[in-house]
């Protein structure tokens, strides 16, 4: 054994005896894994998972600029109503919606909030922000503030087929896809603050706080749909029933509707009966032209704040008096144009004529950015 080998062996033995060890290796800490937003396609486009949960979330809404116009007196109107004594009025609306959904053992659990703000007259005092809708939905059960079936109308802007359609309600709907049926209990509080009634020429008022019952059935077969709904106002002891049917025919969709009311009530108080028709023509992928008309049988008489007879067909206010013996009709044209993705325009023009009243031209021009 040479001297070099002897020295190396001696050093190794000395290290083993003294317990010398090599320095510990440096280990870099692993970064925390990032959790990216995941697309949730179980409930349609636009939903994504809230990080760390199995709840799907979607934001939506629109910004709308609209100018209403009206020439003449009376008429059901198509917009929000003209400001002051002017025959035109512009306003801006902002709508923001939050939609959450989760799959559970009892079905899809949904929570929805819709905020709305209307700005008019260009001042802060004329602006308002409020909860338009807010509800909880589980399976077929739905509770909260939301639009009733009476809000569903024809696609154009020439029909007036309801008086009030937004309530605090508890509703159950059975939906089989091509067939649905449901019943709703609706709180009628605050529709008008007070109910105005005309008894023997004397105006009386009572608090508006009661319950209504609405129900509906509907079906869809190919390009045709039909929906029959009814509502009963317990306070007024009056009710209304309405039928709407649509069918794809030729280049467009034909819509027909009829409504009858036993008397003025929360769901329909504009006339004793009415029939409406329209034909929505799909001229191009971006342009839809919809002519339509409606006939009102025995329009409603109203009471103004001064206690004088007026016409209630221009308002959604509940009335306690009887229908008149006057008839009316309205015809008009609605044009919808999709400018680009998320931006659309709508123009509606109607002519309204009521027996023994001045005729009227009304409508609006609207530009809307939806998201």
Secondary structure, DSSP 8 states (H G I E B T S, - for coil): --HHHHHHHHHHHHHHHHT-------------------B--TT-TT-EE-TTSS-EEEEEEEEEEEEEEEEES----SSS---TT-SEEEEEEEEEEEEEEEEETTEEEEEEEEEEEEEETTSGGGEEEEEEEEEEEETTEEEEEEE-GGG---SSSS----S--EEEEEEEEEE-SSEEEEEEEEE-TTSSSEEEEEETTEEEEEE---EEEEEEEEEEETTEEEEEEEEEETTTTEEEEEEEEEEEETTEEEEEEEEEESS--SS--SEEEEEEEEEEEE-SSSEEEEEEEEEEEEEBEEE-TTS-EEE-TT----B-S-B-S--EEEEEEEEEEEEETTEEEEEEEEEEEETTS--EEEEEEEEEEE-
